[in-house]
Amino acid sequence: MCKFVVASGETSGAVVQALGVDKLLIGAPIDPGVPVTVALGETSLALALKSGNFGARDFFAKALRFIDGERS
């Protein structure tokens, strides 16, 4: 599975568009307002898409753990 952790709402939109993602399955929250998502399609993609004002200081490390199925 390919994993993407992307910051900035504008950048997140550009990445999703470039990857051709048109449907996302919303998963568990990493931080308030920022869930793990999985693209529904031929290629298995896990995405954490964070706007600039969401997520704790350790968001990126935590996001990768959540994508891997760990919750702590």
N, C-alpha and C positions, 0 to 999 in steps of 0.2 A: 504494500500500500504506500502511495506517495503521501507525504505529509507537508503541509504548508501552515506556517504561522505568520500572519501578515498584520502589520500595524498601519493605521490610517484608513479612514473610510474610503477615501478616493483611491488609494493604492489597492485596498481590498477589492473594490469594484473592478479595477483594471485587471487584477490577477484572475478573478472569477471569469470575467469576460474573455480574457486571453486563453484560459483553459477550456472555454466552451461549456462551462457549467450553467445549466438552466434550472436545476432542481437540487435542493439541499434537504437532507434529513437533519433536523435539529436534535442534538443530544444533550448531555449533562452540562450544567454551567461550570465553566472554569473559574470565573469570577462573576460577580453580579453584572448582568448585561452582556456577557460574552460566553456563548456556549461552544462546545465542540460541534462541528458539523461534518457530514459525510455527503459528498456529491453522489447523486443517483445517476448512473450512466454506465457506459462500457468500462471505463477505467475507474478503479477504486482510489478515491482521493479523500483524505481527511484534512479538514481546514479549520483553523481557528482564526477568525476575522475580527480584529479589534479596531474600534475607532480610537482616535487619539486620547480621549478622556475616560476610557474604561480600562480596568485591569490594575492589579497591584504591581508593586515594583518587581516582583519575581514572576510576572505573568508569563514570559516566554518560556522559562524552564518548566513552570507548572503546566503550560499548554502542551508541551511535548510529552510530559508524563501522562496527562489526561488522554491524549491521542493514543498513547500506548496502552491505555486501559487502567493505569494507576490513578488513584483518587486522593493521594496524600503527598 
